Amino acid sequence: MKRRDFLLATAASTLPLACRRKPEFPFGGELVGLNMALGHRLLNAPQPEPDSFEPISVLIVGGGVAGLSAAWRLAGAGVDDFRVLELEAEPGGTSRSSRNHVSAFPWAAHYLPVPDRGNHAVLRLLQECGVVEGFDAKGDPLFAEEATVRAPEERIFAYGQWWEGLYLRAGASAEDERQYHAFFQEVDRWAAFKDAKGRPAFSIPRSRCSDAPEARALDGLSFATWLDQRGLTSPRLRWLLDYACRDDYGSRLDTTSAWAGLFYFAARKQGPGEDSRPLLTWPQGNGFLVDHLRRASGDRLRCGVMATSIHPDQNGLLVTAWDAVHQRAIGWRARRVIFAGPQHVAKHVIPDLGTARPAMTRIHNAPWLVANLTLRARPKEFSFPLAWDNVLRDSEALGYVVATHQSLQDHGPTVWTWYRPFAGPDCDAERARLLAMDWPTSARMVLDDLRPAHPDLEGLVSRLDVMRWGHAMVRPVPGLLWDAEFLALARPFGGVHFAHTELSGLALFEEAQDHGIRAAEEVLAVLGRPVRSWR
């Protein structure tokens, strides 16, 4: 046989085997969610004009928690002449959730710290949801047991095994322990702080925080610098604090304001010397709260619709939008608009906004990768048992939460929600890196990250779906939070009112809700319907 004929025959005989090559993963999955391509196309290309403009009192642009909260407040005041526009197929923003045959599960935000009695808006919402079961003798709310995170709440993987809690005490030196207690003494000092008006330095939402000079001065430092000044150099302590920054802000110690770093701990304490407030959670995370909020909008919520321009008109504001479901331009003539989307979108939609408000260029949003792993069974455990929150110490990711934890189902199928902030210093570069990742690359990142703790995990996965959040959360960088021009971004512009967590510099459910209610109450006053505030 000639060499050429031999090679052809060999190739022909091996081709069927190559076609039957084992796939990389023994399970399915996909990239889900955010319609980034449509959003970018609409913002960067001329859009057709609608045939007519429907008159309306209030148009809410954005169906995240801020927009839904604004609608909830309007409906609570008896206003029904409004619409909510949301680009995505489902509302909720980073509090979105989903469900499969095993469980409901979150796509990002997954818990809420128990509010104090002064957080009227959150308490009102939780009461409507049936989560508040009464009040104790001091007037503090009592919460449903099924919503309060049950033990074990959290664990950390280090030295080849799991340990209780997130601060690794195994192998800690006396100096590690001294610095740990020194830091939390500082937290207690700030938790006890009250200004001349009786306002705390740190509270949730931040609209209740003191603007005293000594508190504002913390914003001029990075968290890393603040720790350096106090000699708090323990690697164990620094890991815990860096984890907190990555968890709530998508940033690191050196890119987080010291004010925000202390806020994470002090705002959640019940008082000096006391533990942090308990957490509330549900299988679908904060999607539980979104499900309730969206009912206030009913059929006034329009998904798959994106506002493309907002222009002043002699009778109000002309709003042009693109209906992606019906592939047509639509429009409204609104008396007032609540823009409940991020500022980098607002400047494309509202003429002259970017020029009038240059501070918006200081807002940087951290990208995130979130994956939901559906498991047919649990991996084997040989040390501290599976908790609600499970963190691997030697990882750039944040670990995973267990959707079925509250259901008391400690065996059998479950869903794990895995989180990875892209916390490098350049958000644009990190975003490009994230958006370049396809599903196989993302799935491999998730499995490789979890393999040290769960070497048998891959064979237990029945599905792995991934969500890429390009602009997941605002970073509270040093010097941003108490800057006067930044704070002014929350003020109305023309007939447009603004509501978004970016305006707080803190991407928390409570901040979104607070801004949504504030904007709605501003609009109610303009419409001649002033109300008693829910805030």
QUINOR-V940017 format. One record per pair of residues at least 24 apart in sequence whose C-alpha atoms are under 6 Angstrom apart, sorted by sequence separation. I is the first residue (numbers start at 1). GAP is how many residues later the second one is. D is the distance in whole Angstrom. If there is no record, write none. Layout:
# QUINOR-V940017
i=I gap=GAP d=D
i=I gap=GAP d=D
This chain:
# QUINOR-V940017
i=57 gap=24 d=6
i=58 gap=24 d=5
i=59 gap=24 d=5
i=60 gap=24 d=5
i=61 gap=24 d=5
i=62 gap=24 d=5
i=64 gap=27 d=6
i=65 gap=27 d=6
i=63 gap=28 d=5
i=64 gap=28 d=4
i=474 gap=28 d=6
i=64 gap=29 d=4
i=224 gap=29 d=5
i=476 gap=29 d=5
i=223 gap=30 d=5
i=224 gap=30 d=5
i=474 gap=31 d=6
i=222 gap=32 d=5
i=223 gap=33 d=6
i=474 gap=33 d=6
i=222 gap=34 d=6
i=223 gap=34 d=5
i=473 gap=34 d=5
i=222 gap=35 d=5
i=223 gap=35 d=4
i=377 gap=35 d=5
i=221 gap=36 d=6
i=222 gap=36 d=5
i=377 gap=36 d=5
i=221 gap=37 d=6
i=376 gap=37 d=4
i=219 gap=38 d=5
i=223 gap=38 d=6
i=375 gap=38 d=5
i=219 gap=39 d=6
i=310 gap=39 d=6
i=375 gap=39 d=5
i=431 gap=39 d=6
i=218 gap=40 d=5
i=219 gap=40 d=5
i=309 gap=40 d=4
i=310 gap=40 d=5
i=218 gap=41 d=5
i=308 gap=41 d=5
i=374 gap=41 d=5
i=373 gap=42 d=6
i=373 gap=43 d=5
i=372 gap=44 d=6
i=372 gap=45 d=5
i=371 gap=46 d=6
i=371 gap=47 d=5
i=370 gap=48 d=6
i=370 gap=49 d=5
i=369 gap=51 d=5
i=368 gap=52 d=6
i=179 gap=53 d=6
i=368 gap=53 d=4
i=368 gap=54 d=6
i=367 gap=55 d=6
i=180 gap=57 d=6
i=176 gap=58 d=6
i=202 gap=61 d=6
i=366 gap=61 d=6
i=203 gap=64 d=5
i=367 gap=64 d=6
i=202 gap=65 d=5
i=191 gap=75 d=5
i=379 gap=78 d=6
i=187 gap=79 d=6
i=192 gap=80 d=6
i=191 gap=81 d=6
i=377 gap=83 d=6
i=188 gap=84 d=5
i=376 gap=84 d=6
i=375 gap=85 d=5
i=375 gap=86 d=5
i=374 gap=87 d=6
i=375 gap=87 d=6
i=374 gap=88 d=6
i=374 gap=89 d=5
i=373 gap=90 d=6
i=373 gap=91 d=5
i=372 gap=92 d=6
i=372 gap=93 d=5
i=371 gap=94 d=6
i=371 gap=95 d=4
i=370 gap=96 d=6
i=370 gap=97 d=5
i=369 gap=99 d=5
i=368 gap=101 d=5
i=367 gap=102 d=5
i=367 gap=103 d=5
i=367 gap=104 d=5
i=366 gap=105 d=6
i=367 gap=105 d=5
i=365 gap=106 d=5
i=366 gap=106 d=6
i=366 gap=107 d=5
i=365 gap=108 d=5
i=365 gap=109 d=4
i=364 gap=110 d=6
i=365 gap=110 d=6
i=364 gap=111 d=6
i=250 gap=116 d=5
i=283 gap=120 d=5
i=359 gap=126 d=6
i=359 gap=127 d=5
i=149 gap=130 d=6
i=148 gap=131 d=6
i=149 gap=131 d=6
i=148 gap=132 d=5
i=147 gap=133 d=5
i=147 gap=134 d=5
i=338 gap=158 d=6
i=340 gap=158 d=6
i=336 gap=159 d=5
i=337 gap=159 d=5
i=338 gap=159 d=5
i=339 gap=159 d=5
i=340 gap=159 d=5
i=338 gap=160 d=6
i=340 gap=160 d=5
i=114 gap=163 d=6
i=114 gap=164 d=6
i=114 gap=165 d=6
i=113 gap=166 d=4
i=112 gap=167 d=6
i=112 gap=168 d=5
i=111 gap=169 d=6
i=111 gap=170 d=5
i=250 gap=171 d=5
i=251 gap=172 d=5
i=250 gap=173 d=5
i=111 gap=174 d=6
i=110 gap=175 d=4
i=110 gap=176 d=5
i=109 gap=177 d=6
i=105 gap=178 d=5
i=106 gap=178 d=5
i=104 gap=179 d=5
i=105 gap=179 d=4
i=106 gap=179 d=5
i=104 gap=180 d=5
i=97 gap=187 d=5
i=97 gap=190 d=5
i=95 gap=191 d=5
i=96 gap=191 d=5
i=95 gap=192 d=5
i=92 gap=198 d=6
i=89 gap=214 d=5
i=88 gap=215 d=6
i=89 gap=215 d=5
i=87 gap=216 d=6
i=88 gap=216 d=5
i=83 gap=217 d=5
i=84 gap=217 d=5
i=85 gap=217 d=5
i=86 gap=217 d=5
i=87 gap=217 d=5
i=83 gap=218 d=6
i=84 gap=218 d=6
i=86 gap=218 d=6
i=87 gap=218 d=5
i=86 gap=219 d=5
i=87 gap=219 d=5
i=257 gap=219 d=6
i=85 gap=220 d=6
i=256 gap=220 d=6
i=257 gap=220 d=5
i=162 gap=221 d=6
i=163 gap=221 d=6
i=256 gap=221 d=5
i=257 gap=221 d=4
i=162 gap=222 d=5
i=255 gap=222 d=5
i=256 gap=222 d=6
i=72 gap=224 d=5
i=68 gap=225 d=6
i=249 gap=226 d=5
i=154 gap=233 d=5
i=153 gap=234 d=5
i=154 gap=234 d=6
i=152 gap=235 d=5
i=153 gap=235 d=5
i=154 gap=235 d=5
i=155 gap=235 d=5
i=156 gap=235 d=5
i=157 gap=235 d=5
i=158 gap=235 d=6
i=154 gap=236 d=6
i=156 gap=236 d=6
i=157 gap=236 d=6
i=222 gap=256 d=5
i=221 gap=257 d=6
i=220 gap=258 d=6
i=219 gap=259 d=6
i=220 gap=259 d=5
i=219 gap=260 d=5
i=67 gap=273 d=5
i=66 gap=274 d=6
i=58 gap=276 d=6
i=55 gap=277 d=6
i=57 gap=277 d=5
i=60 gap=277 d=6
i=53 gap=278 d=5
i=54 gap=278 d=4
i=55 gap=278 d=5
i=56 gap=278 d=5
i=57 gap=278 d=5
i=58 gap=278 d=5
i=59 gap=278 d=5
i=60 gap=278 d=5
i=61 gap=278 d=5
i=62 gap=278 d=5
i=50 gap=279 d=5
i=53 gap=279 d=4
i=54 gap=279 d=6
i=55 gap=279 d=6
i=58 gap=279 d=6
i=60 gap=279 d=6
i=61 gap=279 d=6
i=62 gap=279 d=5
i=50 gap=280 d=5
i=53 gap=280 d=6
i=50 gap=281 d=6
i=105 gap=298 d=6
i=205 gap=305 d=6
i=205 gap=306 d=5
i=31 gap=408 d=6
i=30 gap=409 d=6
i=121 gap=413 d=6
i=121 gap=414 d=5
i=120 gap=415 d=6
i=66 gap=433 d=6
i=29 gap=434 d=5
i=66 gap=434 d=6
i=27 gap=435 d=5
i=28 gap=435 d=5
i=29 gap=435 d=5
i=30 gap=435 d=5
i=31 gap=435 d=5
i=32 gap=435 d=5
i=27 gap=436 d=5
i=29 gap=436 d=5
i=31 gap=436 d=6
i=69 gap=444 d=5
i=73 gap=444 d=6
i=66 gap=446 d=4
i=70 gap=446 d=4
i=65 gap=447 d=6
i=66 gap=447 d=5
i=69 gap=447 d=5
i=70 gap=447 d=5
i=67 gap=449 d=6
i=66 gap=450 d=4
i=70 gap=450 d=5
